[in-house]
Amino acid sequence: MNPTPEKPEISIVVTNWNGAAFLEECVSTLWASGEACGRPFELIVVDDVSSDGSPEMVELRFPRVRLLRNEKNMGFARTSNRGAEAARGRILVMMNNDMRVPEAFVRLLVAPFYEERSADETLFCVGAKTVDWHDGKPNHLCMRAAWRRGAIGQDWSDPPERCVTTYAQGGSAAFDRALYLRLNGFDPLFHPTYWDDYDTCYRAMKSGWTVLYEPLAVCDHLGKATLKRQASWNRIQRIVERNRLWFNWLNLGDPLLWCRHLAAIPWIYGRDLATGKGFNGVVGFVWALGGIPRVLRERWRRRRDDPPPVRSDRDLMGLSRQVAGTRE
């Protein structure tokens, strides 16, 4: 199969920032997997102003890869979206730079986009199963919406077969490019990362589109390899908590669930402090409060621009319990 054709069907997009330690293996295995897929594809690396020589390595070692360089550091979401906008395939395979894939990975991940679907089903995304790069332990499995810590959260399962889910990991998933751009991709509000991919999938599910989990598409994930270079563990936990709250404040539409969420906040953080779970959740909450004006602006923009919702928050969490038997 001739890669980088004039009209590729599949665009593999890798975001990179200072990934010299693992980018070469990521790109080489993705290239081999793209060729084995048997369909026209292109591979794009979008570099976010790396200083470790990784974009130069791509130019030298992979001359057929399309290398895009940001003029200034834009973060994960904007860098991913730039790759999606530049892509020419109807299917986007979005990958982190710390992934290593087997030969069959791309074929298995995109297969649902080539299958016949009912007229009322619109496939938005197919998420992969990721395991730890070193020991093979599960990293990201089938993640579904569930009510956790007084908010929309997540519950996981490890089904052996393809199934409907709520969330996909944005660094190892295939998207319908037109629908991805219809939602403006990943939201930069969640910079530097975390919950941006879940947010996009949740909005897609609310719009009536479908997100699938494909456990046969497995790849190795180093995990937080880029962010660990930028932030301490405590800072990462605070960012995760801040973004979890922003996800809810952007997406919650049920008045009763809003009341439950607001009522739970003092109890949740009071319990964390009383039981010695640490101060990170409280700091993340304070950071989230500081972003309320931005959240409100984005919530209004989505209400104006996004497709009208056809599923409610309760629908999505009800689907999770029905399919996976998640805990209350």
C-alpha positions in Angstrom: 0.0 0.0 0.0 1.4 3.4 -1.0 1.5 5.7 2.0 1.0 9.4 1.8 -1.2 9.2 -1.3 -3.0 12.3 -2.6 -6.3 11.1 -1.2 -5.6 9.0 1.9 -8.5 7.3 3.7 -6.7 7.3 7.1 -4.6 10.1 8.7 -2.5 9.0 11.6 -1.7 12.1 13.7 1.0 12.0 16.4 1.4 15.0 18.7 5.0 15.5 20.0 6.8 17.6 22.6 10.3 16.6 23.5 9.6 12.9 22.8 13.1 11.9 21.6 13.2 9.0 24.1 10.2 7.2 22.6 9.0 9.0 19.4 11.2 6.9 17.0 9.7 3.6 18.1 6.2 5.2 18.1 6.5 6.4 14.5 8.2 3.3 13.2 5.6 1.0 14.6 2.7 3.2 13.5 4.2 3.3 10.0 4.5 -0.5 9.8 0.9 -0.8 11.1 -0.4 1.7 8.6 1.2 -0.2 5.7 -0.2 -3.5 7.0 -3.7 -2.0 7.2 -4.0 -2.2 3.4 -5.7 1.2 2.9 -4.2 4.5 1.7 -2.9 6.4 4.7 -0.7 9.3 5.7 1.3 9.8 8.9 1.5 13.3 10.4 3.7 14.4 13.3 2.8 17.7 14.8 5.7 19.1 16.9 5.0 21.5 19.7 8.3 23.4 19.7 10.5 20.5 20.9 14.0 21.3 22.0 15.4 17.8 22.2 16.0 17.1 18.5 12.9 14.9 18.0 11.5 16.8 15.0 14.9 16.6 13.3 15.0 12.9 14.0 11.6 12.5 12.2 12.9 14.5 9.2 16.1 12.3 9.0 14.6 8.9 9.7 11.1 9.2 8.3 11.2 11.4 5.1 7.7 10.3 4.0 6.1 11.5 7.3 4.4 14.9 7.1 6.1 17.0 9.8 4.3 20.1 11.0 6.0 22.5 13.4 4.2 24.9 15.7 5.7 28.3 15.8 5.0 28.6 19.5 4.1 26.0 22.2 0.3 25.4 21.9 -0.3 22.4 24.2 -1.8 19.0 23.5 -5.4 20.1 22.5 -4.4 22.8 20.0 -1.6 20.7 18.6 -3.9 17.7 18.1 -6.5 19.9 16.5 -3.9 21.4 14.1 -3.1 17.9 13.0 -6.7 17.1 12.5 -7.3 20.2 10.4 -4.2 19.4 8.2 -5.2 15.8 7.8 -6.7 14.6 4.5 -8.2 11.3 5.5 -11.8 10.8 6.5 -10.6 8.8 9.5 -8.3 10.3 12.1 -6.1 8.0 14.2 -4.9 10.2 17.0 -1.9 9.0 18.9 0.3 10.2 21.8 4.0 10.1 21.1 4.6 7.5 23.9 2.7 4.7 22.2 4.1 1.5 20.6 1.7 -0.5 18.4 1.6 -4.0 16.9 1.2 -4.5 13.1 -2.5 -5.2 13.3 -3.3 -2.1 15.4 -4.5 0.4 12.8 -6.5 -2.2 10.8 -8.4 -3.3 14.0 -8.9 0.2 15.2 -10.5 1.6 12.0 -12.4 -1.6 11.0 -15.7 -0.3 12.5 -15.7 2.7 10.1 -15.8 0.3 7.2 -18.7 -1.8 8.5 -22.3 -1.3 7.6 -24.3 0.5 10.3 -27.9 1.2 10.8 -29.3 4.5 9.4 -29.8 6.0 12.8 -26.3 5.2 14.1 -23.4 7.6 13.5 -20.0 6.3 14.5 -17.9 9.1 16.1 -14.9 7.3 17.7 -13.3 3.9 18.3 -11.0 3.7 21.4 -8.2 1.3 21.8 -7.0 -0.7 24.8 -3.7 0.5 26.2 -1.4 -1.4 28.5 1.8 -0.4 30.3 4.8 -0.2 28.0 7.0 -2.1 30.5 4.9 -4.7 32.3 1.8 -5.0 30.2 -0.6 -4.2 33.0 -3.9 -2.5 31.9 -3.6 1.3 31.4 -6.8 2.4 29.7 -9.7 0.1 29.2 -13.4 0.5 28.6 -14.3 3.7 30.4 -18.0 4.7 30.9 -19.7 7.6 32.6 -20.7 7.0 36.2 -21.7 9.2 39.2 -18.5 9.5 41.3 -17.5 11.9 44.0 -20.7 13.9 43.5 -20.1 14.4 39.8 -20.0 12.7 36.4 -17.0 10.5 36.6 -15.9 7.2 35.2 -16.0 3.5 35.8 -14.0 0.9 33.9 -14.4 -2.7 32.8 -12.4 -5.0 30.6 -14.8 -6.7 28.2 -13.3 -9.2 25.7 -15.4 -7.9 22.8 -16.2 -4.6 21.1 -18.9 -2.6 22.8 -20.4 0.8 23.2 -18.7 3.0 25.7 -18.7 6.7 26.8 -15.1 7.7 26.8 -12.0 7.0 24.6 -8.4 7.9 25.3 -7.6 10.6 22.9 -4.0 9.5 22.4 -5.0 6.1 21.0 -8.3 6.4 19.2 -9.8 6.7 15.7 -12.3 9.5 14.9 -14.6 10.5 12.1 -12.7 13.6 11.1 -15.7 15.6 10.0 -17.5 15.0 13.2 -14.4 15.6 15.3 -14.0 19.0 13.6 -17.8 19.6 14.0 -17.1 19.7 17.8 -13.9 21.7 17.3 -11.8 18.8 18.5 -10.3 18.7 21.9 -11.0 21.8 24.0 -7.9 23.8 24.9 -9.6 24.9 28.1 -8.2 21.6 29.6 -4.6 22.6 29.0 -2.2 21.0 29.5 -4.2 17.8 29.3 -6.6 15.4 31.0 -10.4 15.2 30.5 -10.2 16.9 27.1 -10.6 13.6 25.3 -13.4 12.5 27.6 -15.1 15.8 27.1 -15.2 15.5 23.4 -16.5 11.9 23.5 -19.1 12.9 26.1 -20.4 15.7 23.9 -20.5 13.3 20.9 -22.5 10.8 22.9 -24.9 13.5 24.0 -25.3 14.4 20.3 -26.5 10.9 19.6 -23.3 9.7 18.0 -21.6 6.4 19.0 -18.3 5.8 20.8 -16.9 2.2 20.7 -14.3 0.4 22.6 -12.2 -2.1 20.7 -10.2 -4.4 23.0 -8.5 -6.2 20.2 -6.7 -3.0 19.2 -4.0 -3.0 21.9 -1.0 -0.7 22.2 1.7 -0.1 24.7 1.6 3.2 26.6 4.5 4.7 28.5 2.0 6.8 30.4 2.3 10.5 31.3 5.7 10.5 29.7 5.5 14.1 28.4 3.6 15.7 31.3 6.0 14.2 33.9 8.7 16.3 32.3 6.6 19.4 32.9 5.0 18.9 36.3 5.4 17.2 39.6 3.1 14.4 40.7 1.2 16.8 43.1 0.7 19.3 40.3 -0.6 16.6 37.9 -3.2 15.5 40.5 -4.3 19.1 41.0 -4.7 19.5 37.2 -6.7 16.3 37.0 -9.1 17.5 39.8 -9.5 20.9 38.2 -10.3 19.5 34.8 -12.7 16.9 36.3 -14.7 19.8 37.8 -14.5 21.8 34.6 -15.8 18.8 32.6 -18.8 18.7 34.9 -19.5 22.4 34.8 -19.3 22.3 31.0 -21.5 19.3 30.5 -24.0 18.9 33.3 -27.4 19.7 32.1 -29.7 18.0 34.6 -30.9 20.5 37.3 -31.2 17.8 40.0 -27.7 16.4 39.2 -26.5 20.0 39.5 -28.0 20.2 43.0 -26.4 16.9 44.0 -23.1 18.1 42.6 -23.1 21.4 44.5 -24.2 19.8 47.7 -21.5 17.2 47.6 -18.6 19.6 47.2 -18.1 20.6 50.9 -18.6 16.9 52.0 -16.1 15.5 49.4 -13.3 17.9 50.2 -13.9 17.9 53.9 -13.8 14.1 53.9 -10.5 14.2 51.9 -8.9 16.5 54.4 -10.3 14.6 57.4 -9.1 11.2 56.2 -5.6 12.5 55.2 -6.0 11.9 51.4 -4.1 15.1 50.9 -4.5 18.7 49.8 -4.4 18.2 46.1 -8.1 17.9 45.6 -8.8 21.1 47.5 -6.2 23.0 45.5 -7.6 21.6 42.3 -11.0 22.9 43.4 -9.7 26.4 44.0 -8.0 26.4 40.6 -11.3 25.3 39.1 -13.1 28.2 40.7 -10.6 30.7 39.1 -11.6 29.4 35.7 -15.4 29.8 36.1 -15.6 32.8 33.7 -13.9 30.8 31.0 -16.1 27.8 31.6 -19.2 29.9 31.4 -18.1 31.4 28.0 -17.3 28.0 26.6 -20.6 26.5 27.9 -22.5 29.3 26.1 -20.5 28.8 22.9 -21.3 25.1 22.9 -25.0 25.8 23.5 -24.9 28.0 20.5 -22.7 25.9 18.2 -22.8 22.2 19.1 -25.5 19.8 17.7 -28.6 19.8 19.9 -28.4 17.1 22.6 -30.5 14.0 22.1 -29.2 12.1 25.2 -29.2 13.4 28.7 -26.6 12.9 31.5 -29.0 10.3 33.0 -29.2 8.5 29.7 -25.5 8.2 29.4 -25.0 7.0 33.0 -28.0 4.7 32.7 -26.4 3.2 29.6 -23.3 2.6 31.6 -25.1 0.7 34.3 -27.1 -1.3 31.8 -24.1 -2.4 29.8 -21.5 -2.7 32.5 -23.4 -3.0 35.8 -21.5 -0.1 37.3 -21.8 0.8 41.0 -24.0 3.6 42.3 
